[in-house]
């Protein structure tokens, strides 16, 4: 039973789930300045977001396997299908179940909070499924990165904020940008690492379209620009000045950049670059959340 649980946790890529947790939490925390914080709606919103992300992770694993993109030589997926720990049918079924649960929760939230949440929910559900699902298969057409930015940046932050306040706030949109960029960097790190393998598979990720050198530059921009944006927002008083403490995570970003540079000599430096990027996103986002909470208290 314990081993089976570990396999499923690996399948959903537990390390990546901060991609949902951070934006939903930031949206709710920001909202507490304008309305009473509702813990029940926060938990429900978080569940919907987690179901969306885990379903996307599982369905992309299935689709990458059946499309012969994931092989024993690739790093991109969780590896549970390749290693025969779970079969493709189990992964697809679990992904569809989680997507359905997320949609049902989304419908409840839309019923409670109105048409704007329904609109965001439809975008989220269709976007998550279409990441690798037919007919759009957005990841394979170089559109995975912008999709991830939209879903795990503005959509989740703004949706979480709106559920708490019934308002659309420019600050919630602005602060979603650095979070969305860091979350997108997780995906881009994965695509950058697998660029040569994916080329053999015949797909067109963003990294393949722009080439390795430009792909590296995009990664640098994705993980460094959030620090610039947060600094600007803090200095202009749009977020608490205390939020500048996020800068203490900058060495982690620079470490990842060094790994990219070292990868010219050996791809082993990139084996866990997606996990290291997820760790950076989690640290940056957690510190940002804590800084906002403390600024409201003091």
N, C-alpha and C positions, 0 to 999 in steps of 0.2 A: 504493500500500500504506500509506504513512504517513498520507495523507489519510483512508483508510478506517478506520485505527486511531483517528484523532482523532474521527471521527464516532461510533464505537462507545464511546469513552471519554466523549464528551458524552452519548450515549444512556443509559449507566448512571449518569450524574450523579456523576462521580468525586469532586466536592467533598463529597458527602454521605456517603461511605463511612467517614468517621471515626465515623459513627453505629454501625457494627459494630466497628471497630478499637478504639475507646476502651473500651467495656464488656468486651469479651473480654480485652483486655490487663490491665485493672484487676482482673478476677476472677483471672487467672493470677498477677499480681504479689502480690495479697493472699494467695493460696494458698501462695506460697513461704515464708511464715512458719510454715506448719503442715506442709509436706511438701516434698520435693525437687522443684524446678522441672523439669518434663518438656517440653523444647523441641519434641519431635515432636508430642506431643498438643496443645500450644499452637498450632502451625502448622495442624494438622488442624482444630482447633476454629475457628480464625480463618477458614480457607477455607470451612467450612460456613456460618459467619455471613455472610461476604461473598457467597457464592452466594445465600443467602436474601435479602439486601438488594438485590443487583443484579437478581435475578429479580423482586422486588417492584417495583423502579423501572421495569423494562422492561414488565412486565405492566400496571402502572398507566398507563404511557404509551399502550399499546395500547388499554386499556379507555376511557381518557378520550377518545381519538380516535374510536373507533367509537361512543361514546355522545354524540358531538358536544359534548363539554365543552371540549376543546382546539380553539382556532381561531387564525387568524393574529393576532388581537387579544389573545390571552391570554398570560400569562407562565408558567403552571403547569408545563408539561411541559418535556422537554429540547428540543423543537421539531424533532427530526430527522424525524418523520413529516410534520408540517405543511409543512416545507421540502423535502419529497421527497428527503431524503438517504438515507432508508431507508423501506421500506414497512411497513405494519402487520403483514403476515404474517411478515416477517423479525424484527420486534421480538417478536412473540408466540412464535415458534419459539425464539428465543434465551432468552427468559424462562423458557419451559417446560424447556428443556435445563438451564439453571442451577438451576432449582428441583429438577429430578430429581437433578442432581449433589449438591446440598446434602442432599437426602433420603438418598442413598446413603451419603454421609459420616456423616450422622446415625445411620443404621442401624449402621454400623461402630462408631461411638462408643458406641452403646447396647449392642451386643454385648460391647464391651470393658469398659464401665463400669456397665452395669446398667439396670434399668427406669426409674429416675428420669430418666435422660438421654433415654430413649425418650419418656417423657411430655412433657418439655420440647420435644423435637424435633417431636413431633406438633403441639403448640400453635404452635410457630414456623412450621412449614410451612403449616398450615391458616390461621393468622393472616396470613401473608405473602400467600398466594394470595387470601384473602378480603378483603384490603384494598380492592380494587376488583372482584374476581372474583365472578361469579354462583355461588350465589344470594344470598349475604349482602351483598356490596358495602358493606362497613362504612363506608368513607370517605363514601359518598353518604348515609349515615344518621346522620352526626354522630358516629360512633364511631371515626374514624381516629386521633384524638389519644390516647384511652386505650389503643388497641391498640398504637400506636407506643411509648408509655411502657412497657407490659408487655413487649413484645418486645425493645426496645433498652435497657431498664433492668434490672429484676429477672431476667428470663429469661436474658439473655446473661451478666450478671455472675455470677449464681448457677450457671448451667450451666458456665461456664469454671472457676469456683472448684471445683465438684464434680468435674469431670473430673480436676483435679490432685490433689484431696485425698480424694475419696469422702466428703465431709462437707458438711453444711449449716450455715452460719455466719451468725449474726445481723449481724455487721459487714458481711459481703458484701452482705446485703440492704439495710442502711441506706445504705451508700455507693453502691448502685445507684440510689437515689432521685434525688440531684442530677444524676447522669449521664442518667438517663431523662428528667428534666424538661427538660434542655437539648436533648436529642435531639428530644423532642416539640416543643420550641419551633421547630425547623427546619420541621417540617410545619405548625405553626400559623402561622408567619410566611408560608408559602406560601398558606395558606387565607385569612389576613387580607388579603393583597395582592389576591387574586382574588375577594374576597367579592361584588362587584357582578357580575362576569362569571359566577361560578358560580350566582348567583341566576337569571340569565337562562336557564341550562342546566337549571334545575328540580331540582338536587340540594340536599341538606341537609347541608352541612358544619357543624362546631361553630360556626364564625364566623357562618354564616347564622342558625343557631338562636338564638344569644345576642345577635346584633346587633353592629355595628361597635364601639361604645363598650365594651361588655362584653368583646368579643374582644380589644381593645387591653389591657384590664386583665388578661385571662388571659395574654397574651403577657408583660406586665411581671412577673407572678407567676412564670411559667415560667423567666425568665432571671435573676430576682433572688433567688428563694427558695433556689437551690442555694448561694449565698454564705452565707445564714443557716444552712443545714443543715450545711455544711462547718465553719463556725465553731463551731457547737454540738458537733458530733462531735469536733472537735479539742480544745475546752476541756474536754470530759468524758473525754478520753483514749482515745476509741474509735478514733481515727486519729491519726497523728503530728501534733504541734503544727506541724511543718514544713509540713504541708499548707495552712496558712493563707496560704502564698505564692500560692495560687490567687487571692487577693484582688487581685493585680496585674492581673488581667484584667477587673476591674470597670469601668474606663473604657470598654472595648469594649461592655459591656452597656449602659452609659448612652448611648453613641453610638447604639446600635440603638434605644433608647427615644426619643431625640431624632428619629431618622428617622421613627418612628411618629407623633410629634407633628407633624412637618413635613408628613406625608402628607395632613393635612387641607387643605393648600393645593395639593398636587400629588402624584399617585400615582407620579410618577417616583422619589420618594424610596424607594419600596418595591420598585423593580424588582429589586434584588439582595438584598433583606432576608433571603431564605432562605439565600443564600450567606454573607452576613455573620453570620448566626446559626450556620451550620455552622462558620465560622471560629472563632467564640467557643467553641463546644462543643469543637472540636479543641484550642484553646489551654488552656482550663480542664482538659480531661481529660489532656492531655500533661503539664502542670505537676503535676497530682495524681499521676499515675503516677511521675514523676521524684521527687517528694517522698517517696513511699512507699518507693521503691527506696533512696534515700539514707538514709532513717531505718533501714532494715534493715542497711545497710552500716556506718553510724556508730553 
